[in-house]
Amino acid sequence: MKKILLFVVLAVLFMSMDRNQDAYKIFNKKGDETNFRKLVAKALDADVVLFGELHNNPINHWLQLELSKALYQEIGNKLIMGAEMFESDNSLIISEYLQGKVNDRNFEAEARLWPNYKTDYKPLLVMARDSSIHFIATNIPRRYASLVNREGFEGLNSLDSEAKGLIAPLPVKYDAELSGYKSMLTMMEGSSHTNQNLPKAQAIKDATMAYFILKNLKPGSTFIHFHGTYHSDDFQGIMWYLLDARPDLKIMTISSVEQKVIDKLNEENLNKADFIIATPASLTKTH
């Protein structure tokens, strides 16, 4: 009896260990499974790569670094990097850090960095520093996004010229009918604190990130940009502003989703981007 029980236990353990637990899968917008090599090939043909991440997803951050390395291996210093996580008024200290004029301790003490900087974004910045790649702080300073959240776009008009140099040029175009912005208000329906300016605060971020991408994009280069997936899902957000200014741009988008099972792409995740990275919802988080 003990031998039979031992056999059953060992069999169960063996079957558990034999499961193929994929950490991620990559799909195209139609839901067909693809792979990292094809994603890289498409990225090399783009002027701008918009990599939408889930901020606390370790696979997303690892793939961001791997994609950046793969692009650098092919095009070298024609690669430009940038991210939502760094605000435009931090451009000087980032430039000094990339040039080796500021050490890690001082940079991390003086720059406004996200809580998961060391695990998730520092590897990207270090790669840029060590490879002499330009890394651009693209996001609007959060105090100005908060101003729009309180007063609408009109609140920006009172800023001085130096402050206005840190954001997208005014007046900012805004399409309130874009589904990404409309859904922000829909989610607030029924709340006693519905804020009609909330999607405008999102839009000023999108517009500013697009502005600094275009300002630093060079002919023949590829700009890879990292941001929360909501900023480019459904080919909207940053992409809308990029194409409004430069309809000729070749843009590739990447979205990130979590699913209970990743054998196939859930219907609600189809057509979010050119490529969709699916990871298990049970994946451990970076913060």
C-alpha positions in Angstrom: 0.0 0.0 0.0 2.8 2.4 0.9 4.6 1.6 -2.4 1.4 2.4 -4.3 0.9 5.6 -2.4 4.5 6.6 -3.1 4.1 5.9 -6.8 0.9 8.0 -7.0 2.7 10.9 -5.2 5.7 10.7 -7.5 3.5 10.5 -10.6 1.6 13.7 -9.5 4.9 15.5 -8.9 6.2 14.4 -12.2 3.2 15.6 -14.1 3.3 18.9 -12.3 6.9 19.4 -13.2 6.3 18.3 -16.8 3.7 21.1 -17.4 4.8 23.6 -20.0 4.3 26.9 -18.1 5.0 29.6 -20.6 6.0 32.9 -19.1 4.7 34.8 -22.1 3.4 34.5 -25.6 3.4 37.1 -28.4 0.4 37.5 -30.7 -0.3 39.8 -33.7 -3.3 42.0 -33.7 -5.5 39.3 -35.2 -4.6 36.9 -32.4 -2.2 34.7 -34.4 0.8 33.5 -32.3 4.1 34.9 -33.4 7.6 35.3 -31.9 10.2 37.7 -30.7 12.3 37.4 -33.9 9.4 38.6 -36.0 8.7 41.4 -33.5 12.3 42.6 -33.8 12.1 42.5 -37.6 9.0 44.7 -37.7 10.6 47.1 -35.2 13.6 47.5 -37.4 11.3 48.7 -40.2 9.6 51.4 -38.0 10.5 55.0 -37.3 8.9 54.8 -33.9 8.2 51.7 -31.7 5.6 52.3 -29.0 6.1 49.7 -26.3 3.1 49.7 -23.9 3.9 48.0 -20.6 2.1 46.9 -17.5 4.2 48.8 -15.0 4.7 46.0 -12.5 5.1 43.2 -15.0 8.7 41.7 -14.9 8.3 40.0 -18.3 7.4 43.3 -19.9 10.5 45.0 -18.5 12.8 42.1 -19.5 11.4 42.1 -23.1 11.9 45.9 -23.3 15.6 45.4 -22.5 16.0 42.5 -24.9 14.2 44.4 -27.7 16.5 47.4 -27.1 19.6 45.2 -27.2 18.4 43.5 -30.4 17.7 46.8 -32.1 21.1 48.2 -31.0 22.8 45.1 -32.3 21.4 45.9 -35.8 21.4 49.7 -36.0 23.8 50.8 -33.3 23.5 54.5 -32.4 20.7 55.0 -34.8 18.6 53.7 -31.9 17.0 56.4 -29.7 15.3 55.5 -26.4 12.8 57.4 -24.3 10.2 56.8 -21.6 7.1 58.1 -19.8 8.8 57.4 -16.5 11.1 60.4 -16.9 9.7 63.9 -17.0 11.0 66.6 -19.3 12.3 68.8 -16.6 14.7 66.0 -15.7 16.3 66.1 -19.1 19.5 67.8 -17.9 20.3 65.4 -15.1 19.6 62.4 -17.4 21.9 63.9 -20.0 24.6 64.4 -17.3 24.1 60.8 -16.1 24.4 59.4 -19.6 27.7 61.3 -20.0 29.0 59.9 -16.8 29.1 63.4 -15.1 26.6 62.2 -12.4 27.0 59.0 -10.5 24.2 56.5 -9.6 23.9 57.7 -6.0 23.5 61.4 -6.9 21.2 60.7 -9.9 18.9 58.5 -7.8 18.8 61.0 -5.0 18.1 64.0 -7.2 16.0 62.8 -10.1 12.3 62.0 -9.5 12.2 58.3 -10.1 9.5 55.8 -9.9 9.5 53.3 -7.0 10.5 50.4 -9.3 13.3 52.4 -11.0 16.1 50.1 -9.9 14.5 46.9 -11.0 12.6 48.0 -14.1 14.0 51.1 -15.6 17.6 51.5 -14.5 18.7 48.6 -16.8 17.4 50.6 -19.8 19.1 53.8 -18.7 22.4 51.9 -18.0 22.3 50.3 -21.4 21.8 53.7 -23.0 24.7 55.1 -21.0 27.1 52.3 -21.7 26.2 52.2 -25.4 26.2 56.0 -25.9 22.5 56.0 -26.9 20.4 59.1 -26.5 17.7 58.5 -23.8 14.9 61.2 -23.8 12.7 62.2 -20.9 9.4 62.6 -22.7 6.7 63.0 -20.1 5.1 66.2 -19.0 6.1 67.3 -15.4 3.4 65.9 -13.2 2.6 69.3 -11.7 1.4 70.5 -15.1 -0.7 67.3 -15.7 -2.3 68.0 -12.3 -3.0 71.5 -13.4 -4.9 70.3 -16.4 -6.7 67.8 -14.2 -7.9 70.8 -12.1 -8.4 73.5 -14.7 -8.4 71.9 -18.1 -6.1 72.9 -20.9 -6.8 76.6 -20.1 -4.7 76.2 -16.9 -1.6 75.9 -19.0 -2.0 79.3 -20.6 -0.7 81.1 -17.5 2.6 79.2 -17.5 5.7 81.2 -18.3 7.7 80.5 -21.5 10.3 78.3 -19.7 7.5 76.1 -18.3 5.8 75.9 -21.7 9.0 74.6 -23.2 8.6 71.5 -21.1 5.2 70.5 -22.6 3.6 70.1 -26.0 3.1 73.4 -27.8 -0.2 75.1 -27.0 -3.0 75.0 -27.9 -3.1 71.2 -27.7 -5.4 69.4 -30.1 -7.9 67.1 -28.4 -10.3 64.5 -29.8 -12.8 63.8 -27.0 -14.4 61.0 -29.1 -11.3 58.8 -29.0 -12.4 55.6 -27.2 -9.4 55.7 -24.9 -10.5 59.1 -23.5 -14.2 58.4 -23.5 -13.7 55.2 -21.5 -12.0 57.1 -18.7 -15.2 59.1 -18.2 -17.4 56.0 -18.6 -15.5 54.3 -15.8 -16.4 57.2 -13.6 -20.1 57.2 -14.4 -22.2 57.1 -11.2 -19.4 58.6 -9.1 -20.1 61.9 -7.3 -16.6 63.0 -8.3 -16.7 62.7 -12.1 -14.0 65.0 -13.5 -14.4 66.0 -17.1 -10.8 67.1 -17.2 -9.4 63.7 -16.4 -9.1 62.5 -20.0 -7.6 65.9 -20.9 -4.8 65.3 -18.3 -4.2 62.0 -20.1 -4.2 63.7 -23.4 -1.6 66.3 -22.4 0.7 63.5 -21.4 0.2 61.8 -24.7 0.7 65.0 -26.6 3.8 65.9 -24.7 5.4 62.4 -25.2 4.6 62.5 -28.9 6.1 66.0 -29.1 9.4 65.0 -27.5 9.6 61.8 -29.6 9.3 63.9 -32.8 11.6 66.6 -31.5 14.4 64.0 -31.0 13.7 61.6 -33.9 16.4 61.7 -36.5 16.2 60.6 -40.2 17.1 57.0 -40.5 16.8 56.3 -36.8 14.4 54.2 -34.7 12.9 55.7 -31.5 11.7 53.1 -29.0 9.5 54.5 -26.4 8.3 52.9 -23.1 5.0 53.8 -21.4 1.9 52.4 -19.8 0.0 50.4 -22.4 -3.0 52.7 -22.1 -1.0 55.4 -23.8 -0.9 53.6 -27.1 -3.6 50.9 -27.0 -6.0 50.7 -29.9 -3.6 52.8 -31.9 -4.6 55.9 -30.0 -2.9 58.1 -27.4 0.7 58.9 -28.3 0.2 57.4 -31.8 -2.7 59.7 -32.6 -0.6 62.8 -31.8 2.4 61.4 -33.7 0.4 60.8 -36.9 -1.5 64.1 -36.6 1.9 65.8 -36.8 3.6 63.4 -39.2 1.2 61.2 -41.2 4.1 59.7 -43.0 5.6 58.0 -39.9 6.0 54.2 -39.7 4.9 53.3 -36.2 4.8 49.9 -34.6 2.8 49.4 -31.4 3.1 46.8 -28.7 0.5 46.2 -26.0 0.8 44.1 -22.9 -2.0 42.1 -21.3 -2.5 39.6 -18.5 -4.7 36.6 -18.9 -5.6 33.6 -16.7 -4.6 31.3 -19.6 -2.3 32.5 -22.5 -2.8 29.7 -24.9 -4.7 32.1 -27.1 -5.5 35.8 -27.0 -8.7 36.7 -25.4 -11.2 38.4 -27.7 -11.1 41.7 -25.7 -7.4 41.9 -26.4 -7.5 41.6 -30.1 -6.5 44.6 -32.2 -5.0 46.5 -29.3 -1.7 46.8 -31.1 0.5 45.4 -33.9 1.9 43.0 -31.3 0.4 41.9 -28.0 2.4 40.3 -25.2 0.3 38.1 -23.0 1.6 36.9 -19.6 -0.2 34.8 -17.0 -2.2 36.8 -14.5 -0.5 34.8 -11.7 2.9 36.2 -12.6 4.7 37.7 -9.7 5.0 41.5 -9.8 7.9 43.8 -9.4 6.2 46.1 -6.9 
